[in-house]
Amino acid sequence: MSVYANGFVRVAGAVPVLTIAEPAANAVRTIELMRQAAGDGAALVVFPELGLCGYSIDDLFHQDALIEGCRDALTEIVAASSGLTPLIVVGLPMVVGDGLFNCAAVIRDGAVLGVVPKSYLPNYREFYEQRFFSAARDAVPTTVIVDGEEVPFGADLIFEATDLPGFALHVEICEDGWVAIPPSTWAALGGATVLANLSGSPVTIGKETYRKNLCTGHSARTISAHVYVAAGYGESTTDLAWDGDALITENGSLLARSEQFATTDQVISADIDLDRLRQERMRMISLRDQAGDHSEQLKSLRRIGFSFGELGGDDDVLRRVVPRFPYVPADSADLDERCAEVRHIQVQGLAQRLRSTGIDKIVIGVSGGLDSTLALLVAVDTFDRLGLPRTNILGYTMPGFATGGATLRRSHVLMNSLGVSGKEIDIRPSCEQMLADLDHPYSRGEKVYDVTFENVQAGERTSHLFRLANHHGAIVLGTGDLSELALGWCTYGVGDQMSHYNVNGSVPKTLIQHLIRWMISSSHHSAETSEVLAEILDDVISPELVPAGDDGRIQSTEDTVGPYELHDFFLYHVTRFGFRPTKVAYLARQAWGDRSRGPWSELLSEDKRNEYDAATIEHWLGIFLKRFMGNQFKRTAMPNGPKIGSGGSLSPRGDWRSPSDASARVWLDQLAGGSGQ
C-alpha cells in the first residue's frame, strides 16, 4: 500500500550541476533528475531559480540567443515530462509583453500548467536583478503563450490537485520568501498547502542557518509544507560562491536537507503529511480569522486544477522520521533541553500553588514506583526553590496486600536520601476491616482478587493522604500520569485519580521514564538516590494490588493494558492530530515495525529497544480506543496541574473536552474496516 493511501505526498528538491549559460545542457540534466524523482514516486519536483541558464549570468540575460535557448530548453523538458506523474517546476527568464521576467514554469505530463513571475527583485549588495528583470506587479498580461498554448501567468496561481485531497501548490522565487509578507503567505491563507521557493541564493557565512530558520519558520506560520531549492555547483564564482542548499520543511520541522557544497547532482525527498496540515489548519481558528480579514484579496487568487492520475506504487516506507516517542526527543541535546524544561514547568506550577494557598507542606504517597518518584523529585526541587525545608515534604509509604519488599525498601531509601519526612503506614488492617464490612469473599479466606479488592487498597491510601493533609495543614500532591488518565488506569474519586494538585497529570509514562534516566545521567541527585532511581526504572510497572501468583509472577500493568510506549504513541496522534485509527496504526508500524530504523535515545539501553508487528499494534490500538473513550468521566473531574507539552493534557479546562458518554464504535469500525492499509 502506497504512502499516498495514508494522507502523505512525496515531494522532491533537485539541485543539478549547472553549466553556465548553456540551456540545452541544463535541460538534459533537468530531465535526468526529474525522471529520477518520478521513478522514486514523487508528486512534485522543484528546481533552482533560473536553473536553465544560471542565476549568475548578469547582462547575458538580455541576449536573444540566451532567451531563445531557454525557451527551447523548456520545450524539451515539457516534451520529456509526457507520461510522468509529478509536477515539475523549473526556473528560466521569459519575455512577456515588453518585459523580461524571472519565472518558474509549472509543468505536468507534457504541458505547462502556468508560469509564475518573481514578485520582489533584490537590488542591494551583490544583487542587481532590477537591472535585468521586471517585477510581477509590472506585468499587464495575465496569460502567456508557451509552445503555442496560452497558459496562466502571474504570482497569484494555486495549482490544485483534483485527485489528491489537500494538495494545493503555490510557487514563488527566492527574494519573494525573504520579504516581510511573502506572496506565499497570501496563498497559504487562500488554501495553498505546499509552498515552493526556487532560489539562487549565493552562500555567505551564517546563511545556512538563516535559511533553515527562514524555511522552518515560514512553514510554521503558514501551517504548510515548504520546498526550498537554491542554486549549486556550476554557478559563476566571479564574485560569489554557491552551496546548492535544498530544504523540505513542514509546519516548523525540517524533514530533509541536501549536502552543502556538493559537486554532484542531488535530489532530496520527503513525505509531507497533508492530513496533519489539514487538521492543524482546521483547529487554528485565528488562521481562518485572518483569511476572513483579507477575503477580498484571497478571492482573487486563481486556481489551476489538474489531475495526477496514478500515484505512488507499492512503496509504503515513509521518507520522514516518525518518532517512536513523540513526547521524548531522540537527540541527546534536545532531550537534555526538554527534560530540564519539563522539570521547570512542574516546579513552577507547584511553587505557584503553594504560594497562592499560603501552605508550606505537602503530603505525598511514595510507592517506590515511577510516578510517585517523579512527583517526589519535583516536590524536592520546588521546596528548594522556595527556600522551604525538605522536611515539610511528608512522604508516606503504605504497604498493602501485594507490596513487595523491594519496592517498600526503595520507597524508604528514596525518602531518606532526599531528606524528606518519611513514614510508613500499614493499610492492611483498615483494608481488612472494609472488606469485612463489604462481606467480600477475601474476608472469608477466599483468594478473590477482583476490582473491589484492588480499589479498597487504592481508596484507603488516598483516604489516608487526605486526612493526613488535614491533620498537618498540607495539600495532597498527586502522582498519576497522563498515560494512566488516558487509559482510565486509576481509581476514581477516593483513589489515585484525586489529589489537591497533580504535577504529573500531563506527563506521559514514557516521558517520566526518560526524565528519571536523564536525572541519573546528569547526576542531578546523590549517588544513593541515583542508585534507587535506576532500580525503579528496571522494575516491572505494577500497581502491586494483587498478590503474586503461584509461579511468583507479580501483577504487571502492561500485561493487562498493553505497552505504555505504544499507548503514548496512540494518545499523541489521536488527541494531537485527530488522525483516523488506520493512519495511527500505519504511523505506529513506521515507528515501531523495525527497531533498526530511525534514531533511539542514547539513554535507552539495547534490551529496551522494542519492535512490534502489525497485528500487535492493531490489537493494542483497539484496546486503547475502548479504554480512552470509556474513561472520559474520570478525566472530567481531574485535579489542577500544569500542561507540559503541545501533545496536550486531558484536562477538561485545557486541551481536551469530550462527553463522558461517547461510544468508541466509529473508531473501532474504521480500524477494523481499514486494517492492512
ZAMARGU-4260 file (C-alpha; in steps of 0.2 Angstrom, whole numbers, plus 5000, padded with zeros to 4 digits):
<rodrens>
0) 5000/5000/5000 | 5007/5017/4995 | 5011/5031/5007 | 4998/5041/4997 | 4985/5030/5004
5) 4988/5037/5021 | 4987/5055/5018 | 5005/5058/5013 | 5013/5066/4997 | 5031/5064/4992
10) 5040/5080/4986 | 5057/5082/4980 | 5070/5096/4978 | 5083/5094/4964 | 5100/5103/4963
15) 5108/5099/4946 | 5126/5103/4942 | 5124/5119/4931 | 5133/5123/4915 | 5133/5141/4915
20) 5124/5150/4900 | 5120/5133/4891 | 5102/5130/4892 | 5102/5114/4882 | 5115/5106/4893
25) 5105/5111/4908 | 5089/5104/4901 | 5097/5087/4899 | 5102/5087/4917 | 5085/5093/4922
30) 5076/5079/4913 | 5088/5066/4921 | 5084/5072/4938 | 5065/5074/4935 | 5064/5056/4929
35) 5074/5050/4944 | 5062/5059/4955 | 5047/5052/4946 | 5053/5035/4947 | 5055/5037/4966
40) 5037/5041/4967 | 5037/5060/4969 | 5022/5071/4965 | 5032/5087/4965 | 5050/5091/4959
45) 5057/5108/4962 | 5072/5115/4953 | 5083/5131/4957 | 5079/5149/4951 | 5084/5152/4933
50) 5091/5134/4933 | 5090/5133/4914 | 5103/5146/4911 | 5111/5150/4928 | 5107/5164/4941
55) 5124/5172/4939 | 5125/5177/4921 | 5121/5195/4923 | 5119/5205/4907 | 5118/5189/4897
60) 5100/5189/4902 | 5097/5202/4889 | 5104/5192/4875 | 5091/5185/4862 | 5102/5169/4860
65) 5101/5165/4878 | 5082/5169/4880 | 5078/5158/4865 | 5090/5144/4871 | 5080/5144/4887
70) 5063/5144/4878 | 5070/5129/4868 | 5076/5120/4883 | 5059/5122/4891 | 5051/5114/4876
75) 5062/5099/4878 | 5058/5097/4896 | 5040/5099/4893 | 5040/5085/4880 | 5051/5074/4891
80) 5038/5076/4905 | 5025/5067/4895 | 5019/5052/4904 | 5027/5057/4920 | 5017/5059/4936
85) 5024/5073/4945 | 5023/5092/4944 | 5039/5099/4938 | 5044/5117/4942 | 5059/5124/4933
90) 5067/5142/4933 | 5070/5152/4917 | 5069/5170/4910 | 5054/5173/4899 | 5049/5188/4889
95) 5031/5193/4892 | 5024/5208/4884 | 5038/5221/4884 | 5046/5214/4900 | 5059/5201/4904
100) 5053/5191/4919 | 5062/5179/4931 | 5050/5165/4930 | 5045/5147/4936 | 5036/5136/4924
105) 5025/5123/4932 | 5024/5108/4921 | 5014/5092/4921 | 5013/5077/4909 | 5018/5086/4893
110) 5010/5103/4896 | 5014/5119/4905 | 5000/5122/4918 | 5006/5140/4922 | 5020/5152/4923
115) 5024/5162/4939 | 5035/5178/4939 | 5046/5184/4953 | 5037/5197/4963 | 5051/5206/4973
120) 5068/5209/4964 | 5083/5212/4976 | 5094/5226/4971 | 5106/5228/4985 | 5124/5222/4989
125) 5128/5208/4977 | 5111/5208/4969 | 5106/5218/4953 | 5090/5210/4947 | 5081/5226/4943
130) 5094/5229/4930 | 5088/5214/4921 | 5070/5210/4925 | 5053/5217/4928 | 5043/5213/4944
135) 5027/5203/4944 | 5017/5219/4948 | 5023/5227/4931 | 5015/5213/4920 | 5000/5218/4911
140) 4996/5201/4903 | 4988/5188/4914 | 4992/5174/4902 | 5007/5169/4891 | 5010/5159/4876
145) 5021/5144/4878 | 5024/5132/4863 | 5008/5139/4855 | 4997/5137/4870 | 4990/5150/4881
150) 4993/5147/4900 | 4990/5157/4915 | 5004/5170/4920 | 5005/5178/4937 | 5011/5177/4955
155) 4993/5173/4961 | 4992/5155/4954 | 4987/5140/4965 | 4989/5123/4957 | 4976/5112/4965
160) 4975/5093/4963 | 4958/5086/4960 | 4963/5068/4964 | 4974/5071/4979 | 4964/5079/4993
165) 4974/5093/5002 | 4987/5096/4989 | 4987/5114/4983 | 5004/5121/4977 | 5010/5139/4976
170) 5026/5144/4969 | 5037/5159/4972 | 5055/5164/4968 | 5070/5167/4980 | 5068/5185/4987
175) 5049/5183/4987 | 5052/5172/5003 | 5063/5184/5012 | 5052/5199/5012 | 5040/5204/5027
180) 5025/5197/5018 | 5029/5184/5005 | 5017/5180/4991 | 5015/5163/4998 | 5008/5169/5014
185) 4993/5175/5005 | 4992/5159/4995 | 4993/5149/5011 | 4978/5159/5018 | 4969/5156/5002
190) 4972/5137/5004 | 4989/5133/4997 | 4996/5119/5007 | 5013/5116/4998 | 5024/5131/4995
195) 5039/5130/4983 | 5053/5143/4983 | 5065/5142/4968 | 5081/5151/4974 | 5098/5157/4968
200) 5105/5162/4985 | 5124/5163/4985 | 5131/5157/5001 | 5140/5168/5014 | 5144/5164/5032
205) 5129/5160/5043 | 5117/5159/5028 | 5114/5141/5030 | 5107/5143/5047 | 5097/5158/5042
210) 5089/5148/5028 | 5084/5134/5039 | 5076/5147/5052 | 5068/5156/5037 | 5060/5140/5030
215) 5055/5131/5046 | 5048/5147/5052 | 5038/5151/5037 | 5031/5134/5036 | 5026/5135/5054
220) 5017/5152/5052 | 5008/5147/5037 | 5005/5129/5043 | 5011/5122/5027 | 5025/5111/5018
225) 5039/5121/5011 | 5051/5116/4997 | 5066/5127/4995 | 5079/5124/4982 | 5095/5135/4979
230) 5107/5136/4965 | 5123/5125/4967 | 5139/5119/4959 | 5142/5127/4942 | 5136/5144/4945
235) 5149/5158/4941 | 5161/5161/4955 | 5167/5178/4949 | 5162/5186/4965 | 5151/5173/4974
240) 5150/5155/4979 | 5136/5143/4979 | 5131/5129/4990 | 5116/5121/4982 | 5106/5121/4998
245) 5089/5112/4997 | 5077/5110/5012 | 5060/5102/5014 | 5051/5108/5029 | 5033/5105/5037
250) 5025/5116/5050 | 5041/5121/5058 | 5050/5104/5056 | 5065/5101/5045 | 5061/5084/5035
255) 5076/5084/5023 | 5091/5094/5018 | 5104/5092/5004 | 5123/5091/5007 | 5130/5108/5007
260) 5144/5112/4994 | 5141/5095/4984 | 5149/5094/4967 | 5137/5082/4960 | 5119/5082/4956
265) 5107/5080/4971 | 5089/5075/4974 | 5081/5076/4991 | 5064/5070/4995 | 5052/5069/5010
270) 5034/5063/5013 | 5023/5078/5018 | 5008/5074/5029 | 4993/5083/5021 | 4981/5076/5034
275) 4992/5084/5048 | 4991/5101/5039 | 4973/5100/5036 | 4970/5095/5055 | 4981/5110/5061
280) 4973/5122/5050 | 4955/5116/5055 | 4960/5119/5073 | 4969/5136/5071 | 4954/5147/5070
285) 4965/5163/5071 | 4971/5157/5054 | 4954/5157/5047 | 4950/5174/5055 | 4965/5182/5046
290) 4959/5174/5030 | 4942/5182/5033 | 4950/5199/5036 | 4958/5198/5019 | 4945/5188/5010
295) 4943/5200/4995 | 4962/5199/4991 | 4961/5180/4993 | 4946/5178/4982 | 4956/5185/4968
300) 4969/5170/4968 | 4967/5160/4953 | 4966/5141/4955 | 4973/5129/4942 | 4965/5112/4943
305) 4974/5097/4937 | 4974/5078/4940 | 4989/5067/4945 | 4982/5051/4939 | 4991/5036/4946
310) 5001/5040/4961 | 5013/5030/4972 | 5015/5012/4968 | 5018/5000/4982 | 5031/5010/4992
315) 5024/5011/5010 | 5040/5016/5019 | 5039/5035/5024 | 5053/5047/5019 | 5052/5055/5036
320) 5056/5051/5053 | 5041/5045/5064 | 5047/5047/5082 | 5044/5031/5092 | 5042/5043/5107
325) 5033/5058/5102 | 5034/5066/5119 | 5053/5062/5120 | 5066/5069/5108 | 5079/5056/5102
330) 5093/5068/5100 | 5103/5070/5116 | 5105/5089/5116 | 5086/5091/5113 | 5082/5078/5126
335) 5093/5087/5139 | 5084/5104/5135 | 5067/5095/5135 | 5069/5087/5152 | 5076/5102/5160
340) 5061/5112/5153 | 5048/5099/5159 | 5056/5099/5177 | 5055/5118/5177 | 5037/5118/5172
345) 5032/5106/5185 | 5041/5115/5198 | 5034/5132/5193 | 5016/5125/5194 | 5018/5118/5211
350) 5028/5133/5218 | 5014/5145/5212 | 5000/5133/5220 | 5010/5133/5237 | 5012/5152/5236
355) 4994/5156/5232 | 4987/5145/5246 | 5000/5150/5259 | 5003/5132/5263 | 5021/5126/5266
360) 5018/5107/5267 | 5013/5093/5256 | 5008/5075/5259 | 5013/5063/5245 | 5011/5044/5244
365) 5028/5036/5240 | 5026/5019/5232 | 5043/5016/5226 | 5036/5016/5208 | 5039/5028/5193
370) 5025/5041/5195 | 5027/5044/5214 | 5046/5045/5212 | 5045/5059/5199 | 5032/5069/5209
375) 5043/5067/5225 | 5058/5074/5215 | 5048/5088/5208 | 5042/5092/5226 | 5060/5092/5232
380) 5066/5104/5218 | 5051/5115/5222 | 5054/5116/5241 | 5072/5120/5237 | 5067/5134/5225
385) 5055/5141/5238 | 5068/5140/5252 | 5057/5128/5262 | 5064/5114/5272 | 5063/5097/5263
390) 5056/5090/5280 | 5040/5099/5276 | 5038/5086/5262 | 5028/5072/5271 | 5031/5056/5262
395) 5021/5041/5267 | 5023/5023/5260 | 5008/5012/5263 | 5011/4994/5260 | 4996/4983/5256
400) 4992/4965/5252 | 5004/4964/5237 | 5018/4976/5241 | 5035/4969/5238 | 5049/4970/5249
405) 5060/4978/5236 | 5048/4992/5232 | 5045/4995/5251 | 5064/4996/5253 | 5066/5008/5239
410) 5052/5020/5245 | 5062/5022/5262 | 5079/5024/5254 | 5072/5037/5242 | 5064/5047/5256
415) 5079/5046/5267 | 5092/5050/5254 | 5082/5065/5248 | 5080/5071/5266 | 5061/5072/5267
420) 5050/5067/5281 | 5046/5048/5278 | 5034/5037/5287 | 5026/5020/5284 | 5008/5016/5287
425) 5002/4998/5285 | 4985/4999/5277 | 4981/4981/5278 | 4971/4982/5295 | 4960/4996/5288
430) 4958/4987/5271 | 4953/4970/5280 | 4940/4980/5290 | 4932/4987/5275 | 4932/4971/5266
435) 4924/4963/5281 | 4911/4977/5281 | 4908/4974/5262 | 4906/4955/5266 | 4919/4952/5252
440) 4925/4934/5249 | 4943/4939/5254 | 4937/4942/5272 | 4931/4924/5272 | 4948/4917/5267
445) 4944/4916/5248 | 4958/4921/5236 | 4946/4933/5226 | 4957/4947/5219 | 4944/4957/5210
450) 4942/4976/5206 | 4934/4979/5223 | 4949/4970/5232 | 4961/4982/5222 | 4951/4998/5224
455) 4949/4995/5243 | 4968/4997/5244 | 4969/5012/5232 | 4955/5021/5241 | 4962/5018/5258
460) 4979/5025/5253 | 4970/5041/5246 | 4959/5042/5261 | 4974/5042/5272 | 4983/5055/5262
465) 4969/5067/5263 | 4966/5066/5281 | 4985/5067/5284 | 4984/5083/5274 | 4970/5090/5285
470) 4980/5085/5301 | 4996/5093/5295 | 4989/5108/5286 | 4996/5102/5270 | 4990/5098/5252
475) 4990/5081/5244 | 5002/5080/5229 | 4995/5069/5215 | 5006/5057/5206 | 4996/5049/5192
480) 5002/5052/5175 | 4994/5056/5158 | 4995/5039/5151 | 4985/5032/5166 | 4972/5045/5164
485) 4971/5041/5145 | 4968/5023/5149 | 4957/5025/5164 | 4970/5016/5174 | 4966/5025/5190
490) 4954/5023/5204 | 4941/5036/5203 | 4936/5048/5217 | 4943/5041/5233 | 4958/5034/5224
495) 4974/5039/5214 | 4963/5049/5202 | 4961/5063/5215 | 4973/5075/5224 | 4974/5093/5228
500) 4987/5096/5214 | 4995/5084/5202 | 5012/5089/5194 | 5011/5073/5183 | 4994/5075/5175
505) 5000/5079/5158 | 5017/5069/5158 | 5015/5053/5149 | 5023/5037/5156 | 5037/5036/5143
510) 5042/5054/5147 | 5043/5050/5165 | 5055/5036/5162 | 5066/5047/5152 | 5065/5061/5165
515) 5072/5049/5178 | 5085/5042/5166 | 5090/5060/5162 | 5092/5064/5181 | 5103/5049/5183
520) 5114/5053/5169 | 5116/5071/5174 | 5120/5067/5192 | 5105/5078/5197 | 5104/5069/5214
525) 5116/5060/5226 | 5124/5043/5221 | 5112/5034/5234 | 5097/5042/5226 | 5103/5039/5208
530) 5105/5020/5213 | 5087/5018/5219 | 5081/5028/5203 | 5090/5015/5192 | 5081/5001/5202
535) 5064/5009/5199 | 5067/5010/5181 | 5072/4992/5179 | 5057/4985/5189 | 5040/4980/5181
540) 5027/4993/5181 | 5014/4987/5194 | 5001/4994/5205 | 5005/4980/5217 | 4987/4977/5222
545) 4986/4958/5219 | 4997/4946/5227 | 5009/4936/5216 | 5003/4920/5208 | 5009/4903/5212
550) 5023/4905/5199 | 5029/4920/5209 | 5024/4932/5194 | 5019/4949/5201 | 5005/4959/5194
555) 5010/4969/5178 | 5001/4984/5172 | 5007/4982/5154 | 5002/4963/5154 | 4984/4970/5156
560) 4983/4986/5147 | 4997/4984/5135 | 5014/4993/5132 | 5014/5011/5138 | 5026/5015/5124
565) 5013/5011/5111 | 4999/5019/5121 | 5008/5035/5122 | 5011/5034/5103 | 4992/5031/5100
570) 4987/5045/5113 | 4998/5058/5104 | 4992/5055/5087 | 4973/5053/5092 | 4972/5068/5103
575) 4985/5080/5095 | 4980/5077/5077 | 4963/5068/5077 | 4970/5055/5065 | 4959/5041/5059
580) 4964/5024/5068 | 4971/5016/5052 | 4983/5031/5050 | 4988/5029/5068 | 4991/5011/5065
585) 5001/5015/5049 | 5012/5028/5058 | 5015/5015/5073 | 5021/5002/5060 | 5033/5015/5053
590) 5039/5020/5070 | 5039/5003/5079 | 5039/4990/5065 | 5058/4989/5063 | 5069/4993/5078
595) 5084/4996/5067 | 5076/5010/5058 | 5076/5028/5065 | 5085/5035/5080 | 5084/5030/5098
600) 5088/5040/5113 | 5106/5036/5119 | 5098/5034/5137 | 5088/5019/5131 | 5098/5003/5133
605) 5098/4990/5118 | 5087/4977/5128 | 5073/4990/5129 | 5073/4995/5111 | 5057/4985/5106
610) 5048/4982/5089 | 5030/4977/5086 | 5022/4968/5071 | 5006/4975/5063 | 4994/4963/5072
615) 5001/4968/5089 | 5000/4986/5085 | 4982/4985/5079 | 4977/4974/5094 | 4983/4987/5107
620) 4976/5001/5097 | 4959/4993/5098 | 4961/4992/5117 | 4967/5010/5118 | 4952/5016/5109
625) 4940/5007/5120 | 4948/5012/5136 | 4951/5030/5131 | 4933/5033/5125 | 4926/5023/5140
630) 4935/5033/5154 | 4932/5051/5150 | 4921/5053/5166 | 4937/5051/5176 | 4946/5065/5166
635) 4931/5077/5168 | 4934/5078/5186 | 4953/5078/5186 | 4963/5090/5198 | 4973/5105/5193
640) 4991/5103/5186 | 5002/5111/5173 | 5001/5107/5155 | 5018/5101/5149 | 5019/5099/5131
645) 5010/5103/5114 | 5004/5085/5114 | 4992/5091/5126 | 4984/5087/5143 | 4967/5079/5145
650) 4961/5092/5157 | 4943/5097/5153 | 4949/5115/5156 | 4963/5114/5144 | 4966/5104/5128
655) 4953/5090/5129 | 4934/5092/5130 | 4924/5077/5127 | 4907/5069/5133 | 4908/5056/5146
660) 4895/5045/5136 | 4903/5044/5119 | 4905/5027/5110 | 4921/5021/5103 | 4911/5012/5089
665) 4915/5023/5074 | 4934/5022/5078 | 4934/5004/5081 | 4924/5001/5065 | 4936/5012/5055
670) 4951/5002/5062 | 4943/4985/5058 | 4937/4991/5040 | 4954/4999/5036 | 4966/4986/5043
675) 4981/4982/5032 | 4982/5000/5024
</rodrens>
